[in-house]
Amino acid sequence: MEHITLTVPASRTLSGKALAGVVGSGDMEVLFTADQSQTLTIDITTSVDNSTSRWEALFNRLQTVSSLPAGKLTIHDFGATPGVARIRIEQVFEEVSYA
């Protein structure tokens, strides 16, 4: 198991909390808690060792296509593909925007 912490600039604020996915499904779970800071802090626990560059690339890509919200993102990954990871992350951001 590997633990990764990333911090990226946030360009919007939201309020509330959201959850997408279930780690027990062999997939991944993403929890988001909004705050009023200017950063998005991402805490990742993954079963895939040496995957920091993969996660950094995913969040760099997300920054270019959408505005990331301020808050804390907690990811429990059980080897999900980058496509599934992106879907789960976008799901929590969409869900909390309706909270």
DRENNU-618902 format. One record per residue: residue number from 1; residue in one letter; x, y, z of N, C-alpha, C, O in turn. Coordinates in Angstrom, 3 decimals. Layout:
% DRENNU-618902
{node NUM; A; {X; Y; Z}; {X; Y; Z}; {X; Y; Z}; {X; Y; Z}} ...
This chain:
% DRENNU-618902
{node 1; M; {0.846; -1.178; 0.000}; {0.000; 0.000; 0.000}; {0.889; 1.238; 0.000}; {1.930; 1.283; 0.656}} {node 2; E; {0.455; 2.222; -0.741}; {1.185; 3.473; -0.825}; {0.252; 4.615; -0.436}; {-0.936; 4.596; -0.757}} {node 3; H; {0.798; 5.604; 0.254}; {0.038; 6.799; 0.614}; {0.667; 7.994; -0.100}; {1.873; 8.223; -0.011}} {node 4; I; {-0.166; 8.745; -0.804}; {0.296; 9.895; -1.580}; {-0.519; 11.114; -1.155}; {-1.737; 11.021; -1.003}} {node 5; T; {0.135; 12.241; -0.965}; {-0.563; 13.491; -0.704}; {-0.147; 14.506; -1.756}; {1.040; 14.765; -1.956}} {node 6; L; {-1.135; 15.072; -2.420}; {-0.907; 16.107; -3.433}; {-1.677; 17.358; -3.041}; {-2.720; 17.270; -2.393}} {node 7; T; {-1.176; 18.504; -3.424}; {-1.881; 19.766; -3.227}; {-1.845; 20.521; -4.542}; {-0.782; 20.740; -5.122}} {node 8; V; {-3.038; 20.920; -5.007}; {-3.136; 21.658; -6.258}; {-3.965; 22.917; -6.029}; {-4.811; 22.943; -5.135}} {node 9; P; {-3.736; 23.958; -6.821}; {-4.524; 25.181; -6.676}; {-5.997; 24.926; -7.017}; {-6.315; 24.188; -7.950}} {node 10; A; {-6.873; 25.543; -6.252}; {-8.307; 25.452; -6.521}; {-8.769; 26.746; -7.168}; {-8.255; 27.822; -6.863}} {node 11; S; {-9.739; 26.636; -8.057}; {-10.215; 27.833; -8.745}; {-11.702; 28.101; -8.511}; {-12.282; 28.997; -9.125}} {node 12; R; {-12.317; 27.313; -7.614}; {-13.711; 27.586; -7.257}; {-13.996; 27.045; -5.867}; {-13.278; 26.183; -5.362}} {node 13; T; {-15.050; 27.561; -5.257}; {-15.447; 27.074; -3.943}; {-16.839; 26.478; -4.028}; {-17.697; 26.948; -4.775}} {node 14; L; {-17.036; 25.445; -3.252}; {-18.318; 24.770; -3.134}; {-18.592; 24.585; -1.651}; {-17.788; 24.994; -0.813}} {node 15; S; {-19.708; 23.979; -1.325}; {-19.964; 23.635; 0.068}; {-20.544; 22.231; 0.115}; {-21.187; 21.776; -0.831}} {node 16; G; {-20.310; 21.563; 1.213}; {-20.864; 20.230; 1.385}; {-19.850; 19.119; 1.265}; {-18.640; 19.337; 1.194}} {node 17; K; {-20.411; 17.885; 1.245}; {-19.607; 16.666; 1.159}; {-20.229; 15.748; 0.121}; {-21.419; 15.844; -0.176}} {node 18; A; {-19.406; 14.850; -0.431}; {-19.914; 13.877; -1.405}; {-19.056; 12.617; -1.376}; {-17.888; 12.648; -0.988}} {node 19; L; {-19.659; 11.515; -1.793}; {-18.994; 10.217; -1.849}; {-19.354; 9.552; -3.168}; {-20.509; 9.591; -3.591}} {node 20; A; {-18.376; 8.947; -3.815}; {-18.621; 8.169; -5.036}; {-17.804; 6.891; -4.978}; {-16.645; 6.903; -4.563}} {node 21; G; {-18.411; 5.796; -5.394}; {-17.709; 4.520; -5.452}; {-17.649; 3.816; -4.109}; {-17.990; 4.376; -3.067}} {node 22; V; {-17.206; 2.574; -4.169}; {-17.044; 1.748; -2.977}; {-15.759; 0.963; -3.147}; {-15.625; 0.188; -4.093}} {node 23; V; {-14.815; 1.157; -2.240}; {-13.518; 0.503; -2.391}; {-13.643; -1.015; -2.325}; {-12.856; -1.724; -2.952}} {node 24; G; {-14.605; -1.519; -1.586}; {-14.791; -2.957; -1.466}; {-15.226; -3.621; -2.763}; {-15.213; -4.847; -2.866}} {node 25; S; {-15.611; -2.823; -3.754}; {-16.054; -3.372; -5.032}; {-14.876; -3.747; -5.924}; {-15.074; -4.229; -7.039}} {node 26; G; {-13.653; -3.530; -5.445}; {-12.483; -3.785; -6.274}; {-12.184; -2.600; -7.166}; {-11.442; -2.725; -8.141}} {node 27; D; {-12.734; -1.487; -6.853}; {-12.666; -0.292; -7.676}; {-11.975; 0.804; -6.872}; {-10.797; 0.683; -6.536}} {node 28; M; {-12.693; 1.850; -6.572}; {-12.146; 2.908; -5.731}; {-13.271; 3.711; -5.122}; {-14.406; 3.701; -5.597}} {node 29; E; {-12.922; 4.408; -4.052}; {-13.856; 5.245; -3.320}; {-13.261; 6.639; -3.254}; {-12.070; 6.800; -2.985}} {node 30; V; {-14.088; 7.651; -3.499}; {-13.634; 9.032; -3.457}; {-14.573; 9.813; -2.551}; {-15.789; 9.801; -2.744}} {node 31; L; {-14.003; 10.491; -1.563}; {-14.771; 11.339; -0.662}; {-14.266; 12.763; -0.817}; {-13.058; 12.991; -0.882}} {node 32; F; {-15.181; 13.720; -0.878}; {-14.792; 15.123; -1.015}; {-15.497; 15.934; 0.054}; {-16.699; 15.786; 0.272}} {node 33; T; {-14.738; 16.790; 0.718}; {-15.275; 17.747; 1.676}; {-14.813; 19.125; 1.250}; {-13.615; 19.404; 1.201}} {node 34; A; {-15.766; 19.980; 0.942}; {-15.446; 21.333; 0.483}; {-15.007; 22.204; 1.653}; {-15.420; 21.994; 2.794}} {node 35; D; {-14.168; 23.179; 1.351}; {-13.811; 24.207; 2.330}; {-13.561; 25.512; 1.587}; {-13.712; 25.582; 0.368}} {node 36; Q; {-13.187; 26.521; 2.317}; {-13.034; 27.856; 1.727}; {-11.573; 28.232; 1.477}; {-11.260; 29.413; 1.324}} {node 37; S; {-10.685; 27.255; 1.434}; {-9.273; 27.536; 1.171}; {-9.068; 27.837; -0.312}; {-10.032; 27.978; -1.064}} {node 38; Q; {-7.838; 27.932; -0.713}; {-7.519; 28.175; -2.121}; {-6.810; 26.985; -2.750}; {-6.209; 27.094; -3.819}} {node 39; T; {-6.892; 25.834; -2.059}; {-6.223; 24.636; -2.568}; {-7.136; 23.417; -2.464}; {-8.095; 23.393; -1.692}} {node 40; L; {-6.809; 22.427; -3.252}; {-7.419; 21.113; -3.153}; {-6.330; 20.179; -2.646}; {-5.318; 19.975; -3.316}} {node 41; T; {-6.539; 19.616; -1.467}; {-5.599; 18.658; -0.895}; {-6.130; 17.264; -1.186}; {-7.288; 16.956; -0.905}} {node 42; I; {-5.278; 16.433; -1.749}; {-5.672; 15.098; -2.168}; {-4.860; 14.075; -1.380}; {-3.632; 14.055; -1.454}} {node 43; D; {-5.554; 13.233; -0.630}; {-4.917; 12.141; 0.114}; {-5.324; 10.834; -0.555}; {-6.506; 10.496; -0.620}} {node 44; I; {-4.335; 10.111; -1.047}; {-4.591; 8.880; -1.797}; {-3.945; 7.703; -1.067}; {-2.764; 7.738; -0.723}} {node 45; T; {-4.736; 6.676; -0.841}; {-4.213; 5.396; -0.376}; {-4.482; 4.417; -1.502}; {-5.630; 4.199; -1.888}} {node 46; T; {-3.413; 3.825; -2.030}; {-3.548; 2.969; -3.212}; {-2.817; 1.647; -3.030}; {-1.805; 1.557; -2.335}} {node 47; S; {-3.356; 0.642; -3.668}; {-2.700; -0.668; -3.662}; {-1.623; -0.756; -4.731}; {-0.911; -1.756; -4.814}} {node 48; V; {-1.497; 0.289; -5.555}; {-0.528; 0.304; -6.651}; {0.699; 1.112; -6.230}; {0.636; 2.338; -6.141}} {node 49; D; {1.792; 0.440; -5.975}; {3.014; 1.125; -5.576}; {3.614; 1.912; -6.732}; {3.408; 1.580; -7.899}} {node 50; N; {4.362; 2.961; -6.391}; {5.057; 3.810; -7.364}; {4.110; 4.452; -8.377}; {4.419; 4.521; -9.566}} {node 51; S; {2.955; 4.922; -7.901}; {1.969; 5.489; -8.824}; {1.817; 7.009; -8.677}; {0.861; 7.583; -9.197}} {node 52; T; {2.738; 7.655; -7.986}; {2.639; 9.101; -7.780}; {2.574; 9.852; -9.106}; {1.752; 10.756; -9.259}} {node 53; S; {3.414; 9.500; -10.053}; {3.418; 10.220; -11.334}; {2.098; 10.039; -12.084}; {1.656; 10.956; -12.776}} {node 54; R; {1.473; 8.889; -11.962}; {0.173; 8.645; -12.604}; {-0.889; 9.557; -12.012}; {-1.696; 10.129; -12.745}} {node 55; W; {-0.897; 9.698; -10.670}; {-1.873; 10.564; -10.008}; {-1.607; 12.038; -10.315}; {-2.544; 12.809; -10.524}} {node 56; E; {-0.340; 12.425; -10.341}; {-0.011; 13.816; -10.696}; {-0.481; 14.135; -12.111}; {-1.035; 15.207; -12.355}} {node 57; A; {-0.265; 13.219; -13.034}; {-0.697; 13.430; -14.422}; {-2.218; 13.537; -14.511}; {-2.738; 14.356; -15.269}} {node 58; L; {-2.927; 12.724; -13.749}; {-4.386; 12.776; -13.760}; {-4.890; 14.136; -13.278}; {-5.787; 14.715; -13.892}} {node 59; F; {-4.325; 14.650; -12.189}; {-4.786; 15.936; -11.671}; {-4.320; 17.102; -12.540}; {-5.011; 18.117; -12.619}} {node 60; N; {-3.182; 16.980; -13.183}; {-2.774; 18.007; -14.161}; {-3.767; 18.058; -15.316}; {-4.131; 19.139; -15.778}} {node 61; R; {-4.198; 16.903; -15.778}; {-5.183; 16.835; -16.865}; {-6.521; 17.409; -16.414}; {-7.160; 18.157; -17.155}} {node 62; L; {-6.947; 17.063; -15.200}; {-8.215; 17.592; -14.691}; {-8.183; 19.117; -14.578}; {-9.186; 19.780; -14.839}} {node 63; Q; {-7.037; 19.670; -14.190}; {-6.913; 21.125; -14.083}; {-7.068; 21.812; -15.431}; {-7.560; 22.938; -15.499}} {node 64; T; {-6.660; 21.157; -16.488}; {-6.739; 21.791; -17.803}; {-8.137; 21.738; -18.400}; {-8.470; 22.563; -19.251}} {node 65; V; {-8.964; 20.785; -17.973}; {-10.297; 20.651; -18.557}; {-11.420; 21.159; -17.664}; {-12.543; 21.337; -18.135}} {node 66; S; {-11.143; 21.399; -16.383}; {-12.184; 21.901; -15.494}; {-11.551; 22.663; -14.337}; {-10.350; 22.566; -14.087}} {node 67; S; {-12.376; 23.411; -13.650}; {-11.877; 24.152; -12.491}; {-12.046; 23.271; -11.255}; {-13.141; 22.782; -10.973}} {node 68; L; {-10.963; 23.078; -10.531}; {-10.994; 22.219; -9.358}; {-11.492; 23.006; -8.152}; {-11.116; 24.164; -7.971}} {node 69; P; {-12.333; 22.389; -7.326}; {-12.859; 23.075; -6.153}; {-11.904; 22.980; -4.953}; {-11.074; 22.076; -4.864}} {node 70; A; {-12.051; 23.932; -4.050}; {-11.249; 23.934; -2.821}; {-11.808; 22.900; -1.849}; {-13.021; 22.719; -1.743}} {node 71; G; {-10.908; 22.229; -1.147}; {-11.347; 21.264; -0.147}; {-10.375; 20.121; 0.002}; {-9.201; 20.222; -0.353}} {node 72; K; {-10.895; 19.019; 0.541}; {-10.082; 17.828; 0.759}; {-10.707; 16.664; 0.014}; {-11.898; 16.385; 0.153}} {node 73; L; {-9.891; 15.993; -0.775}; {-10.304; 14.832; -1.546}; {-9.565; 13.624; -0.974}; {-8.335; 13.605; -0.929}} {node 74; T; {-10.319; 12.624; -0.541}; {-9.733; 11.401; -0.007}; {-10.064; 10.274; -0.970}; {-11.228; 10.027; -1.284}} {node 75; I; {-9.022; 9.596; -1.432}; {-9.196; 8.525; -2.414}; {-8.653; 7.226; -1.832}; {-7.513; 7.164; -1.371}} {node 76; H; {-9.493; 6.184; -1.862}; {-9.079; 4.830; -1.495}; {-9.131; 4.018; -2.786}; {-10.207; 3.682; -3.279}} {node 77; D; {-7.968; 3.714; -3.318}; {-7.848; 3.087; -4.631}; {-7.438; 1.632; -4.496}; {-6.513; 1.293; -3.757}} {node 78; F; {-8.137; 0.789; -5.218}; {-7.788; -0.627; -5.243}; {-7.423; -1.028; -6.663}; {-7.872; -2.051; -7.178}} {node 79; G; {-6.575; -0.172; -7.295}; {-6.071; -0.484; -8.623}; {-6.988; -0.085; -9.766}; {-6.944; -0.691; -10.836}} {node 80; A; {-7.818; 0.928; -9.551}; {-8.703; 1.391; -10.622}; {-7.886; 1.993; -11.764}; {-6.800; 2.530; -11.547}} {node 81; T; {-8.407; 1.900; -12.952}; {-7.735; 2.495; -14.108}; {-7.846; 4.018; -14.027}; {-8.717; 4.529; -13.323}} {node 82; P; {-6.983; 4.752; -14.731}; {-7.090; 6.216; -14.719}; {-8.463; 6.709; -15.188}; {-8.949; 7.726; -14.695}} {node 83; G; {-9.087; 6.010; -16.125}; {-10.417; 6.401; -16.585}; {-11.458; 6.298; -15.495}; {-12.280; 7.201; -15.335}} {node 84; V; {-11.436; 5.209; -14.738}; {-12.376; 5.040; -13.628}; {-12.084; 6.069; -12.537}; {-13.007; 6.634; -11.951}} {node 85; A; {-10.803; 6.313; -12.266}; {-10.437; 7.318; -11.260}; {-11.010; 8.680; -11.640}; {-11.583; 9.371; -10.798}} {node 86; R; {-10.860; 9.057; -12.881}; {-11.371; 10.360; -13.330}; {-12.893; 10.423; -13.201}; {-13.431; 11.445; -12.774}} {node 87; I; {-13.583; 9.362; -13.558}; {-15.038; 9.338; -13.439}; {-15.457; 9.521; -11.986}; {-16.342; 10.327; -11.698}} {node 88; R; {-14.838; 8.791; -11.071}; {-15.205; 8.886; -9.648}; {-14.934; 10.303; -9.109}; {-15.745; 10.850; -8.362}} {node 89; I; {-13.816; 10.876; -9.484}; {-13.473; 12.227; -9.023}; {-14.487; 13.237; -9.569}; {-14.972; 14.093; -8.829}} {node 90; E; {-14.798; 13.138; -10.833}; {-15.780; 14.056; -11.419}; {-17.163; 13.847; -10.814}; {-17.927; 14.803; -10.683}} {node 91; Q; {-17.499; 12.603; -10.441}; {-18.791; 12.337; -9.807}; {-18.921; 13.075; -8.472}; {-19.962; 13.675; -8.202}} {node 92; V; {-17.883; 13.040; -7.638}; {-18.012; 13.729; -6.342}; {-18.084; 15.230; -6.526}; {-18.814; 15.905; -5.800}} {node 93; F; {-17.342; 15.769; -7.483}; {-17.401; 17.206; -7.718}; {-18.789; 17.608; -8.217}; {-19.321; 18.642; -7.813}} {node 94; E; {-19.368; 16.798; -9.088}; {-20.710; 17.096; -9.584}; {-21.744; 16.972; -8.460}; {-22.621; 17.825; -8.322}} {node 95; E; {-21.638; 15.919; -7.668}; {-22.596; 15.699; -6.584}; {-22.574; 16.834; -5.564}; {-23.626; 17.313; -5.140}} {node 96; V; {-21.383; 17.262; -5.174}; {-21.299; 18.317; -4.160}; {-21.742; 19.667; -4.721}; {-22.146; 20.545; -3.959}} {node 97; S; {-21.672; 19.844; -6.016}; {-22.124; 21.114; -6.590}; {-23.637; 21.274; -6.494}; {-24.158; 22.382; -6.625}} {node 98; Y; {-24.346; 20.160; -6.263}; {-25.804; 20.203; -6.082}; {-26.200; 20.179; -4.616}; {-27.389; 20.232; -4.301}} {node 99; A; {-25.236; 20.101; -3.718}; {-25.546; 20.007; -2.276}; {-26.036; 21.343; -1.728}; {-26.342; 21.448; -0.540}} 
